[in-house]
Amino acid sequence: MCRWAAYLGEAVFLEDIVTAPCHSLIAQSHCAQEAKSPTDGDGFGLAWYGERPEPGLYRDILPAWSDPNLKSLCRQIRSSLFLAHVRASTGGATSRMNC
């Protein structure tokens, strides 16, 4: 099962939801207790809106918790609208296009 976080509100740093709290999306990706797989480690993605009309995108096929760039980006990006997800594949190939 994939896990999603969506935010719309006062601008916050992405780390406030995605990486920093003990119940963050990254922490939850380690503890999928009711899923077939105990971790969501088949990729991740971020999309956020900043100053420009098109969204920023960052995604990879590696587990979110092992990507140091993700943590760094989340510390620096402040947005009032963003989506983040961690992927648990149920089969099929994993690629950046489906993360």
Summary of the structure (lengths in Angstrom):
residues: 99
radius of gyration: 13.0
end to end distance: 13.0
largest distance: 39.7
contacts: 281
relative contact order: 0.31
helix: 24%
strand: 30%
